Amino acid sequence: MRILGSLAVDIVLVGVFAVIGRASHAESLDLPGVATTAWPFVVSVALGSVVASWRGWPWWVQGLFVWVVTLVGGMALRVAAGGSTALGFVIVGGITLALFLIGWRAILRKRLTAPVPHPELSESHEAIAQ
């Protein structure tokens, strides 16, 4: 996966994570509010995404690495900035970030490795089926 492409997708998904979290607590969805919630995770996911893409690991190793760096780094930066990390938030955040950061890589991998139907074979199968 290309570094900038992976980085962009990861950052967008962390932004979605922040928006979902704020919306679920009826907090403002304005840019400053979302940015305040997202920044610890954006910093962490940027680091994890660049390192994972640069290393060229298999997709699933990249996904796991980015997820762990984002979760641990994001929570640590959040605490360092005076935020809270209630156990429920860590669990829900961990699950959501795993689905997002590993999930898009799995979907992309599945799409890229799916067999492409060959037109000649499709026609011969149709002829046999008739």
Order of alpha helices (4+ residues) and beta strands (2+ residues): alpha-alpha-alpha-alpha-alpha
